[in-house]
């Protein structure tokens, strides 16, 4: 029955990469928040209603580790500033 098919239906479309340091984690968080901006869904990270950016910046109950994520950037002001920077991630 095997047809030796390939593609994202049969093979995972992502690769895992270990997060080895704080800077890489910070850049990854910013990169994730920039995705909807870079693809034209919104103009700013906070423009996407269900973004983790909004969950981290808000006060509503969340399953995210808000304090730990913000602490990576020292405070909310720096978190906001860093999320305004352009980050080009190299996933090779």
C-alpha positions as CSV (number, residue, x, y, z in Angstrom):
1,X,0.0,0.0,0.0
2,X,3.0,2.3,0.4
3,X,3.2,4.9,-2.4
4,X,6.4,6.5,-1.2
5,X,4.7,9.8,-0.9
6,X,6.4,12.9,0.4
7,X,5.3,16.4,1.4
8,X,4.1,18.3,4.4
9,X,1.1,15.9,4.8
10,X,3.5,13.0,5.4
11,X,6.7,14.8,6.7
12,X,6.8,17.4,9.4
13,X,7.3,20.9,7.9
14,X,9.4,22.2,10.8
15,X,12.7,21.5,12.5
16,X,13.7,21.7,16.1
17,X,16.6,23.8,17.3
18,X,17.8,23.9,20.8
19,X,17.7,27.2,22.5
20,X,21.2,27.6,23.9
21,X,21.4,31.1,25.3
22,X,19.3,34.1,26.5
23,X,20.0,36.2,23.4
24,X,18.7,33.5,21.1
25,X,15.5,33.1,23.2
26,X,15.0,36.9,23.2
27,X,15.4,37.0,19.4
28,X,13.1,34.0,18.9
29,X,10.3,35.7,21.0
30,X,10.6,38.9,19.0
31,X,10.7,36.9,15.7
32,X,7.5,35.1,16.6
33,X,5.8,38.4,17.5
34,X,6.9,40.0,14.2
35,X,5.6,37.2,12.0
36,X,2.0,38.6,11.7
37,X,3.5,42.1,10.9
38,X,5.9,40.7,8.3
39,X,3.1,38.7,6.6
40,X,0.8,41.7,6.5
41,X,-1.8,40.5,9.1
42,X,-1.3,43.6,11.2
43,X,0.9,46.7,11.4
44,X,2.3,46.1,15.0
45,X,2.7,43.0,17.1
46,X,-0.2,44.1,19.4
47,X,-2.5,44.4,16.3
48,X,-3.2,40.7,16.2
49,X,-6.0,39.9,18.6
50,X,-4.7,36.5,19.7
51,X,-1.0,37.2,19.8
52,X,1.2,36.0,22.7
53,X,2.5,39.6,22.6
54,X,-0.9,40.8,23.9
55,X,-1.1,38.0,26.5
56,X,2.4,38.9,27.8
57,X,1.7,42.7,27.9
58,X,-1.8,42.4,29.4
59,X,-3.1,41.6,32.8
60,X,-5.7,38.9,31.9
61,X,-5.2,35.3,33.1
62,X,-2.8,33.4,30.8
63,X,-1.0,30.1,30.7
64,X,2.2,31.9,29.5
65,X,5.0,32.5,31.9
66,X,4.4,36.3,31.7
67,X,6.9,37.4,34.5
68,X,9.7,35.1,33.2
69,X,9.2,36.3,29.6
70,X,9.2,40.0,30.5
71,X,12.2,39.4,32.8
72,X,14.2,38.2,29.8
73,X,13.9,41.8,28.5
74,X,14.2,43.4,32.0
75,X,10.8,45.2,31.9
76,X,7.7,45.9,29.8
77,X,9.2,49.0,28.3
78,X,12.3,47.2,27.0
79,X,10.1,44.3,25.9
80,X,8.0,46.7,23.8
81,X,11.2,48.4,22.4
82,X,12.8,45.1,21.5
83,X,9.6,43.9,19.7
84,X,9.8,47.0,17.5
85,X,13.2,45.9,16.2
86,X,13.7,43.8,13.1
87,X,15.1,40.3,13.9
88,X,16.2,38.0,11.1
89,X,16.5,34.5,12.4
90,X,18.8,32.0,10.8
91,X,17.2,28.6,11.3
92,X,19.8,26.5,9.4
